[in-house]
Amino acid sequence: MRSLVDRRRGVGSQKSSSEPQSMNSQKQENAEENVIVLTDANFDSYLKGSNDLWMVKFFGTLCSNQLAPWCGHCKNMAQAWKEAARRLKGKVKFAEVDATVQKSLGQRFGINGYPTLKVFPPGGDIGSPLDYQGERSADAFESGALEYLRKYPAKKEILQLTGEEVMQSKCVDKKGICLISFLPHLADTKASGRRDYLKTLEDAANKNPQYPFYYFWAQAYDQKTLEKMFNLGSGYPTVVAISPSKQKYAVMRGAYTAETVSSFIRDLMHGYERLYEYKELPKLENIKPWDGSDYKDELCFTFTCSHIDYHLLLGVLGFWGFGAVSYTHLTLPTTPYV
């Protein structure tokens, strides 16, 4: 009997599998860890304002001598729910509520029978969940959740890579794939140009909501150690994908368009991109977040400092015969104040 209980709880068992050659492969994990247990106390904190798609199962456990009609249905579906949660980890949130214990949640969502499955689309509006009407197998839960995700895609967050804390908490700890867009210096593009580049990345991200990617951007030369690791020397903008769990990365080749970035994402998921290994990520510099404004600079000559417009400066340099000079090639001592 003890060995039977241990097997059901997973004690002493191990899982292993061969990993396909793509950035999306992950080692098998205990399926129970992928299903979040919701209660009256934590339900709103998890779902309200969430940018994830949530599949929530309302079930009952207070079965008197197995006579309650829902007992068998709940138990038969439990493993399929856990398996679907394992398959879609990082894409869709799977959760469960014991509505015979958390009675107020059952009343709140009009649960009259068990198990009842509710779908909460991204956006965090928990007042109007959808009723799941599909079959109740792991395959059906997986395909159904992905279909809901296509109908109700989550808006992807694009974060500036401002330092080590962002890299660790928003990339490494997420155990997904981190896509970093290295953009030209603000002095070269101005604010309007940078917003166009970010819109391109956002469009590509929102075209592929089903994939476990996290999106970042950095200004060229802000994170020199990271760029050096990827052998980036010029040609901005460019895109790099990192898989911290596998310690591999890939560099996008081609023009910086939403379609090219989308193709890069899909090729990574199917193992078509060439991957490079790295030993560890370098420590990042702390960068002041961009405030959305155009680039300005403070130039200091000896003991006198004054604000100067770069357009005026380049005009002066051109007049004195320096020819065409870009902002990023200026080597005058500067102190940015944006």
C-alpha positions as a LaTeX table, in Angstrom:
\begin{tabular}{lrrr}
\hline
Residue & $x$ (\AA) & $y$ (\AA) & $z$ (\AA) \\
\hline
Met1 & 0.00 & 0.00 & 0.00 \\
Arg2 & 2.78 & 2.45 & 0.88 \\
Ser3 & 4.49 & 1.87 & $-2.47$ \\
Leu4 & 1.19 & 2.47 & $-4.27$ \\
Val5 & 0.68 & 5.78 & $-2.44$ \\
Asp6 & 4.27 & 6.78 & $-3.17$ \\
Arg7 & 3.84 & 6.07 & $-6.86$ \\
Arg8 & 0.71 & 8.19 & $-6.99$ \\
Arg9 & 2.48 & 11.04 & $-5.24$ \\
Gly10 & 5.53 & 10.70 & $-7.47$ \\
Val11 & 7.85 & 9.76 & $-4.60$ \\
Gly12 & 10.99 & 8.01 & $-5.78$ \\
Ser13 & 10.09 & 8.29 & $-9.45$ \\
Gln14 & 12.04 & 10.11 & $-12.11$ \\
Lys15 & 11.18 & 11.24 & $-15.63$ \\
Ser16 & 13.54 & 11.68 & $-18.50$ \\
Ser17 & 13.22 & 12.47 & $-22.16$ \\
Ser18 & 15.37 & 13.30 & $-25.12$ \\
Glu19 & 15.36 & 17.01 & $-25.95$ \\
Pro20 & 14.65 & 18.17 & $-29.53$ \\
Gln21 & 17.10 & 20.62 & $-31.03$ \\
Ser22 & 15.06 & 23.77 & $-30.53$ \\
Met23 & 15.06 & 26.55 & $-27.97$ \\
Asn24 & 11.61 & 25.52 & $-26.80$ \\
Ser25 & 12.62 & 22.15 & $-25.34$ \\
Gln26 & 12.41 & 21.77 & $-21.57$ \\
Lys27 & 12.94 & 18.86 & $-19.24$ \\
Gln28 & 9.91 & 16.97 & $-17.95$ \\
Glu29 & 8.63 & 18.26 & $-14.63$ \\
Asn30 & 6.12 & 17.08 & $-12.06$ \\
Ala31 & 2.78 & 17.88 & $-13.67$ \\
Glu32 & 1.19 & 18.76 & $-10.32$ \\
Glu33 & 3.53 & 21.73 & $-9.99$ \\
Asn34 & 2.04 & 23.26 & $-13.14$ \\
Val35 & $-1.53$ & 23.53 & $-11.79$ \\
Ile36 & $-2.10$ & 26.50 & $-9.49$ \\
Val37 & $-4.44$ & 25.97 & $-6.54$ \\
Leu38 & $-6.81$ & 28.93 & $-6.21$ \\
Thr39 & $-8.70$ & 29.89 & $-3.06$ \\
Asp40 & $-10.96$ & 32.70 & $-1.88$ \\
Ala41 & $-7.86$ & 34.45 & $-0.55$ \\
Asn42 & $-5.67$ & 34.39 & $-3.66$ \\
Phe43 & $-8.07$ & 34.20 & $-6.63$ \\
Asp44 & $-8.20$ & 37.92 & $-7.43$ \\
Ser45 & $-4.49$ & 38.48 & $-6.85$ \\
Tyr46 & $-3.68$ & 35.83 & $-9.44$ \\
Leu47 & $-6.25$ & 36.62 & $-12.12$ \\
Lys48 & $-7.26$ & 40.27 & $-11.79$ \\
Gly49 & $-5.16$ & 42.31 & $-14.21$ \\
Ser50 & $-3.34$ & 39.21 & $-15.48$ \\
Asn51 & $-2.01$ & 39.27 & $-19.02$ \\
Asp52 & $-2.22$ & 35.46 & $-19.25$ \\
Leu53 & $-4.94$ & 33.13 & $-20.48$ \\
Trp54 & $-6.28$ & 31.15 & $-17.50$ \\
Met55 & $-7.98$ & 27.76 & $-17.68$ \\
Val56 & $-9.70$ & 27.20 & $-14.34$ \\
Lys57 & $-11.27$ & 23.95 & $-13.19$ \\
Phe58 & $-13.94$ & 24.05 & $-10.48$ \\
Phe59 & $-14.23$ & 20.61 & $-8.90$ \\
Gly60 & $-15.53$ & 18.93 & $-5.75$ \\
Thr61 & $-13.79$ & 16.70 & $-3.22$ \\
Leu62 & $-16.34$ & 16.37 & $-0.43$ \\
Cys63 & $-17.76$ & 13.13 & $-1.71$ \\
Ser64 & $-19.51$ & 10.99 & 0.86 \\
Asn65 & $-18.50$ & 7.38 & 0.23 \\
Gln66 & $-18.07$ & 8.11 & $-3.51$ \\
Leu67 & $-21.85$ & 8.61 & $-3.85$ \\
Ala68 & $-21.78$ & 12.18 & $-5.20$ \\
Pro69 & $-22.25$ & 12.01 & $-9.00$ \\
Trp70 & $-19.32$ & 14.33 & $-9.72$ \\
Cys71 & $-16.67$ & 12.31 & $-7.86$ \\
Gly72 & $-15.79$ & 9.96 & $-10.69$ \\
His73 & $-15.79$ & 12.70 & $-13.31$ \\
Cys74 & $-13.46$ & 14.88 & $-11.25$ \\
Lys75 & $-11.02$ & 12.07 & $-10.59$ \\
Asn76 & $-11.03$ & 10.83 & $-14.17$ \\
Met77 & $-10.25$ & 14.30 & $-15.51$ \\
Ala78 & $-7.56$ & 15.22 & $-12.98$ \\
Gln79 & $-4.61$ & 13.61 & $-14.78$ \\
Ala80 & $-5.58$ & 15.02 & $-18.18$ \\
Trp81 & $-5.75$ & 18.52 & $-16.65$ \\
Lys82 & $-2.29$ & 18.16 & $-15.14$ \\
Glu83 & $-0.85$ & 16.84 & $-18.39$ \\
Ala84 & $-2.28$ & 19.72 & $-20.42$ \\
Ala85 & $-0.85$ & 22.17 & $-17.86$ \\
Arg86 & 2.57 & 20.57 & $-18.25$ \\
Arg87 & 2.46 & 20.79 & $-22.04$ \\
Leu88 & 1.41 & 24.45 & $-22.04$ \\
Lys89 & 3.63 & 25.68 & $-19.24$ \\
Gly90 & 4.80 & 29.20 & $-20.08$ \\
Lys91 & 1.94 & 29.71 & $-22.56$ \\
Val92 & $-1.30$ & 29.21 & $-20.60$ \\
Lys93 & $-2.05$ & 29.19 & $-16.88$ \\
Phe94 & $-3.93$ & 26.15 & $-15.55$ \\
Ala95 & $-5.57$ & 26.32 & $-12.15$ \\
Glu96 & $-8.13$ & 24.55 & $-10.01$ \\
Val97 & $-10.65$ & 25.48 & $-7.33$ \\
Asp98 & $-12.16$ & 23.02 & $-4.88$ \\
Ala99 & $-15.60$ & 24.61 & $-4.96$ \\
Thr100 & $-16.93$ & 22.36 & $-2.20$ \\
Val101 & $-14.41$ & 24.05 & 0.10 \\
Gln102 & $-14.10$ & 27.51 & $-1.54$ \\
Lys103 & $-17.88$ & 27.93 & $-1.63$ \\
Ser104 & $-17.91$ & 31.69 & $-2.21$ \\
Leu105 & $-15.95$ & 31.25 & $-5.48$ \\
Gly106 & $-18.41$ & 28.62 & $-6.62$ \\
Gln107 & $-21.31$ & 30.99 & $-5.93$ \\
Arg108 & $-19.52$ & 33.93 & $-7.50$ \\
Phe109 & $-19.13$ & 32.15 & $-10.84$ \\
Gly110 & $-22.42$ & 30.26 & $-10.79$ \\
Ile111 & $-20.93$ & 26.78 & $-10.44$ \\
Asn112 & $-23.77$ & 24.25 & $-10.25$ \\
Gly113 & $-21.97$ & 21.01 & $-11.14$ \\
Tyr114 & $-18.52$ & 19.47 & $-11.03$ \\
Pro115 & $-16.21$ & 19.63 & $-12.78$ \\
Thr116 & $-16.97$ & 22.98 & $-14.47$ \\
Leu117 & $-14.29$ & 24.58 & $-16.63$ \\
Lys118 & $-14.01$ & 28.34 & $-17.06$ \\
Val119 & $-11.71$ & 30.28 & $-19.40$ \\
Phe120 & $-10.44$ & 33.72 & $-18.36$ \\
Pro121 & $-8.97$ & 35.57 & $-21.38$ \\
Pro122 & $-5.91$ & 37.84 & $-21.03$ \\
Gly123 & $-6.55$ & 41.34 & $-19.78$ \\
Gly124 & $-7.59$ & 40.58 & $-16.23$ \\
Asp125 & $-11.37$ & 41.17 & $-16.60$ \\
Ile126 & $-12.51$ & 38.33 & $-14.37$ \\
Gly127 & $-16.17$ & 39.27 & $-14.33$ \\
Ser128 & $-17.11$ & 37.52 & $-17.58$ \\
Pro129 & $-15.28$ & 34.21 & $-18.03$ \\
Leu130 & $-16.03$ & 31.90 & $-20.93$ \\
Asp131 & $-17.42$ & 28.39 & $-20.59$ \\
Tyr132 & $-15.15$ & 25.65 & $-21.91$ \\
Gln133 & $-17.29$ & 23.37 & $-24.10$ \\
Gly134 & $-14.73$ & 20.99 & $-25.60$ \\
Glu135 & $-13.83$ & 17.39 & $-24.89$ \\
Arg136 & $-12.10$ & 16.54 & $-21.65$ \\
Ser137 & $-8.79$ & 14.97 & $-22.55$ \\
Ala138 & $-5.24$ & 16.28 & $-22.39$ \\
Asp139 & $-5.14$ & 16.71 & $-26.18$ \\
Ala140 & $-8.47$ & 18.54 & $-26.20$ \\
Phe141 & $-7.47$ & 20.83 & $-23.34$ \\
Glu142 & $-4.23$ & 21.66 & $-25.12$ \\
Ser143 & $-5.76$ & 22.39 & $-28.51$ \\
Gly144 & $-8.69$ & 24.22 & $-26.94$ \\
Ala145 & $-6.46$ & 26.47 & $-24.84$ \\
Leu146 & $-4.31$ & 27.34 & $-27.86$ \\
Glu147 & $-7.43$ & 28.18 & $-29.85$ \\
Tyr148 & $-8.61$ & 30.50 & $-27.08$ \\
Leu149 & $-5.15$ & 32.06 & $-27.07$ \\
Arg150 & $-5.40$ & 32.74 & $-30.80$ \\
Lys151 & $-8.83$ & 34.33 & $-30.35$ \\
Tyr152 & $-7.82$ & 36.33 & $-27.29$ \\
Pro153 & $-4.08$ & 37.00 & $-27.61$ \\
Ala154 & $-2.27$ & 38.58 & $-24.70$ \\
Lys155 & $-0.52$ & 41.83 & $-25.44$ \\
Lys156 & 3.19 & 41.20 & $-25.15$ \\
Glu157 & 5.22 & 43.45 & $-22.87$ \\
Ile158 & 8.32 & 45.08 & $-24.37$ \\
Leu159 & 10.85 & 45.96 & $-21.65$ \\
Gln160 & 13.99 & 48.06 & $-21.81$ \\
Leu161 & 17.02 & 46.09 & $-20.67$ \\
Thr162 & 18.06 & 48.56 & $-17.98$ \\
Gly163 & 20.27 & 46.29 & $-15.91$ \\
Glu164 & 20.93 & 43.05 & $-14.09$ \\
Glu165 & 17.65 & 43.03 & $-12.13$ \\
Val166 & 15.54 & 43.17 & $-15.28$ \\
Met167 & 17.59 & 40.46 & $-16.99$ \\
Gln168 & 17.34 & 38.14 & $-13.99$ \\
Ser169 & 13.71 & 38.61 & $-12.96$ \\
Lys170 & 12.12 & 39.13 & $-16.38$ \\
Cys171 & 14.29 & 36.84 & $-18.49$ \\
Val172 & 16.37 & 34.22 & $-16.66$ \\
Asp173 & 13.83 & 33.40 & $-13.93$ \\
Lys174 & 10.99 & 33.08 & $-16.47$ \\
Lys175 & 12.63 & 29.98 & $-18.02$ \\
Gly176 & 11.45 & 30.94 & $-21.49$ \\
Ile177 & 13.21 & 32.48 & $-24.48$ \\
Cys178 & 14.32 & 36.09 & $-24.29$ \\
Leu179 & 14.31 & 38.12 & $-27.48$ \\
Ile180 & 16.45 & 41.27 & $-27.34$ \\
Ser181 & 16.29 & 43.97 & $-29.99$ \\
Phe182 & 19.43 & 46.12 & $-30.06$ \\
Leu183 & 18.39 & 49.49 & $-31.48$ \\
Pro184 & 20.49 & 52.33 & $-32.90$ \\
His185 & 21.50 & 55.15 & $-30.58$ \\
Leu186 & 18.73 & 57.64 & $-29.88$ \\
Ala187 & 20.87 & 60.43 & $-31.35$ \\
Asp188 & 20.74 & 58.62 & $-34.70$ \\
Thr189 & 17.02 & 57.86 & $-34.80$ \\
Lys190 & 15.34 & 60.46 & $-32.59$ \\
Ala191 & 12.34 & 59.49 & $-30.49$ \\
Ser192 & 10.04 & 58.98 & $-33.49$ \\
Gly193 & 12.45 & 56.51 & $-35.10$ \\
Arg194 & 12.87 & 54.58 & $-31.88$ \\
Arg195 & 9.10 & 54.31 & $-31.44$ \\
Asp196 & 8.87 & 52.90 & $-34.97$ \\
Tyr197 & 11.48 & 50.25 & $-34.13$ \\
Leu198 & 9.64 & 49.33 & $-30.92$ \\
Lys199 & 6.35 & 49.12 & $-32.82$ \\
Thr200 & 7.98 & 46.65 & $-35.23$ \\
Leu201 & 9.06 & 44.46 & $-32.31$ \\
Glu202 & 5.63 & 44.72 & $-30.69$ \\
Asp203 & 3.88 & 43.73 & $-33.93$ \\
Ala204 & 6.11 & 40.68 & $-34.30$ \\
Ala205 & 5.53 & 39.71 & $-30.66$ \\
Asn206 & 1.75 & 39.97 & $-30.93$ \\
Lys207 & 1.75 & 37.86 & $-34.09$ \\
Asn208 & 3.17 & 34.96 & $-32.05$ \\
Pro209 & 1.34 & 35.00 & $-28.69$ \\
Gln210 & 1.38 & 31.22 & $-28.37$ \\
Tyr211 & 5.15 & 31.02 & $-27.98$ \\
Pro212 & 6.95 & 31.42 & $-24.60$ \\
Phe213 & 9.00 & 34.48 & $-25.56$ \\
Tyr214 & 9.82 & 37.54 & $-23.45$ \\
Tyr215 & 10.71 & 40.72 & $-25.29$ \\
Phe216 & 13.36 & 43.34 & $-24.52$ \\
Trp217 & 15.22 & 46.16 & $-26.18$ \\
Ala218 & 18.50 & 47.91 & $-25.53$ \\
Gln219 & 20.20 & 50.91 & $-27.06$ \\
Ala220 & 23.35 & 50.14 & $-29.01$ \\
Tyr221 & 26.49 & 50.30 & $-26.86$ \\
Asp222 & 24.54 & 50.51 & $-23.57$ \\
Gln223 & 25.25 & 46.84 & $-22.76$ \\
Lys224 & 28.69 & 46.43 & $-24.34$ \\
Thr225 & 29.59 & 43.16 & $-22.58$ \\
Leu226 & 26.40 & 41.51 & $-23.80$ \\
Glu227 & 26.89 & 42.79 & $-27.34$ \\
Lys228 & 30.48 & 41.55 & $-27.28$ \\
Met229 & 29.33 & 38.08 & $-26.27$ \\
Phe230 & 27.02 & 38.02 & $-29.31$ \\
Asn231 & 29.74 & 39.44 & $-31.59$ \\
Leu232 & 27.64 & 42.48 & $-32.41$ \\
Gly233 & 29.77 & 45.29 & $-33.73$ \\
Ser234 & 27.54 & 47.24 & $-36.08$ \\
Gly235 & 24.46 & 46.92 & $-38.21$ \\
Tyr236 & 21.81 & 48.06 & $-35.76$ \\
Pro237 & 19.01 & 47.29 & $-35.31$ \\
Thr238 & 19.56 & 43.59 & $-34.79$ \\
Val239 & 17.81 & 40.87 & $-32.82$ \\
Val240 & 19.22 & 38.15 & $-30.56$ \\
Ala241 & 17.35 & 35.30 & $-28.87$ \\
Ile242 & 18.66 & 33.76 & $-25.63$ \\
Ser243 & 17.66 & 30.55 & $-23.90$ \\
Pro244 & 19.15 & 30.91 & $-20.39$ \\
Ser245 & 18.09 & 27.39 & $-19.38$ \\
Lys246 & 19.94 & 25.85 & $-22.34$ \\
Gln247 & 22.73 & 28.48 & $-22.43$ \\
Lys248 & 22.32 & 29.03 & $-26.15$ \\
Tyr249 & 21.63 & 32.00 & $-28.35$ \\
Ala250 & 20.82 & 32.83 & $-31.98$ \\
Val251 & 21.26 & 36.02 & $-34.02$ \\
Met252 & 18.67 & 37.12 & $-36.57$ \\
Arg253 & 19.89 & 37.69 & $-40.11$ \\
Gly254 & 17.98 & 39.98 & $-42.44$ \\
Ala255 & 16.10 & 43.26 & $-42.48$ \\
Tyr256 & 14.44 & 44.52 & $-39.32$ \\
Thr257 & 10.75 & 44.12 & $-40.16$ \\
Ala258 & 7.83 & 42.63 & $-38.26$ \\
Glu259 & 7.64 & 39.75 & $-40.74$ \\
Thr260 & 11.38 & 38.99 & $-40.53$ \\
Val261 & 11.31 & 39.00 & $-36.73$ \\
Ser262 & 8.18 & 36.80 & $-36.78$ \\
Ser263 & 9.90 & 34.32 & $-39.10$ \\
Phe264 & 12.92 & 34.31 & $-36.78$ \\
Ile265 & 10.66 & 33.44 & $-33.84$ \\
Arg266 & 8.94 & 30.62 & $-35.71$ \\
Asp267 & 12.22 & 29.22 & $-37.02$ \\
Leu268 & 13.60 & 29.16 & $-33.48$ \\
Met269 & 10.60 & 27.19 & $-32.27$ \\
His270 & 11.02 & 24.62 & $-35.04$ \\
Gly271 & 14.77 & 24.27 & $-34.68$ \\
Tyr272 & 15.69 & 25.89 & $-38.01$ \\
Glu273 & 18.00 & 28.58 & $-36.64$ \\
Arg274 & 21.66 & 28.00 & $-35.91$ \\
Leu275 & 22.33 & 28.08 & $-32.17$ \\
Tyr276 & 25.53 & 29.10 & $-30.40$ \\
Glu277 & 26.54 & 28.09 & $-26.91$ \\
Tyr278 & 27.71 & 30.39 & $-24.12$ \\
Lys279 & 29.00 & 29.67 & $-20.61$ \\
Glu280 & 27.35 & 32.46 & $-18.66$ \\
Leu281 & 25.69 & 35.79 & $-19.21$ \\
Pro282 & 27.83 & 38.84 & $-18.38$ \\
Lys283 & 26.75 & 41.29 & $-15.72$ \\
Leu284 & 24.79 & 44.16 & $-17.22$ \\
Glu285 & 25.23 & 47.88 & $-16.75$ \\
Asn286 & 22.51 & 49.87 & $-14.98$ \\
Ile287 & 20.99 & 52.20 & $-17.56$ \\
Lys288 & 18.57 & 55.04 & $-16.92$ \\
Pro289 & 15.21 & 54.16 & $-18.53$ \\
Trp290 & 14.30 & 56.07 & $-21.66$ \\
Asp291 & 11.64 & 58.72 & $-20.92$ \\
Gly292 & 10.34 & 58.92 & $-24.48$ \\
Ser293 & 12.00 & 62.21 & $-25.37$ \\
Asp294 & 14.52 & 63.09 & $-28.06$ \\
Tyr295 & 18.25 & 62.93 & $-27.39$ \\
Lys296 & 20.00 & 65.96 & $-25.91$ \\
Asp297 & 23.55 & 66.27 & $-24.70$ \\
Glu298 & 25.72 & 68.48 & $-22.58$ \\
Leu299 & 29.14 & 69.17 & $-24.10$ \\
Cys300 & 31.95 & 70.31 & $-21.84$ \\
Phe301 & 34.95 & 72.19 & $-23.16$ \\
Thr302 & 37.59 & 72.81 & $-20.49$ \\
Phe303 & 35.65 & 74.55 & $-17.69$ \\
Thr304 & 32.59 & 75.65 & $-19.68$ \\
Cys305 & 29.51 & 73.53 & $-20.33$ \\
Ser306 & 26.50 & 74.42 & $-22.43$ \\
His307 & 23.56 & 72.60 & $-24.04$ \\
Ile308 & 23.89 & 72.22 & $-27.77$ \\
Asp309 & 21.71 & 70.86 & $-30.55$ \\
Tyr310 & 23.45 & 68.06 & $-32.45$ \\
His311 & 22.05 & 69.32 & $-35.75$ \\
Leu312 & 23.89 & 72.60 & $-35.16$ \\
Leu313 & 27.05 & 70.76 & $-34.14$ \\
Leu314 & 27.07 & 68.59 & $-37.26$ \\
Gly315 & 26.53 & 71.66 & $-39.41$ \\
Val316 & 29.61 & 73.28 & $-37.86$ \\
Leu317 & 31.67 & 70.11 & $-38.34$ \\
Gly318 & 30.57 & 69.92 & $-41.96$ \\
Phe319 & 31.47 & 73.55 & $-42.54$ \\
Trp320 & 35.01 & 72.92 & $-41.29$ \\
Gly321 & 35.45 & 70.00 & $-43.67$ \\
Phe322 & 34.65 & 66.95 & $-41.51$ \\
Gly323 & 32.12 & 65.78 & $-44.12$ \\
Ala324 & 29.25 & 63.48 & $-43.21$ \\
Val325 & 29.48 & 62.57 & $-39.53$ \\
Ser326 & 26.85 & 60.53 & $-37.68$ \\
Tyr327 & 25.92 & 61.13 & $-34.07$ \\
Thr328 & 27.34 & 57.85 & $-32.86$ \\
His329 & 30.76 & 58.63 & $-34.36$ \\
Leu330 & 31.26 & 61.80 & $-32.33$ \\
Thr331 & 33.96 & 61.34 & $-29.72$ \\
Leu332 & 33.65 & 64.62 & $-27.85$ \\
Pro333 & 33.40 & 64.22 & $-24.06$ \\
Thr334 & 29.71 & 64.18 & $-23.20$ \\
Thr335 & 27.45 & 63.91 & $-20.18$ \\
Pro336 & 23.91 & 62.82 & $-21.14$ \\
Tyr337 & 21.16 & 64.32 & $-19.08$ \\
Val338 & 18.13 & 62.49 & $-20.46$ \\
\hline
\end{tabular}
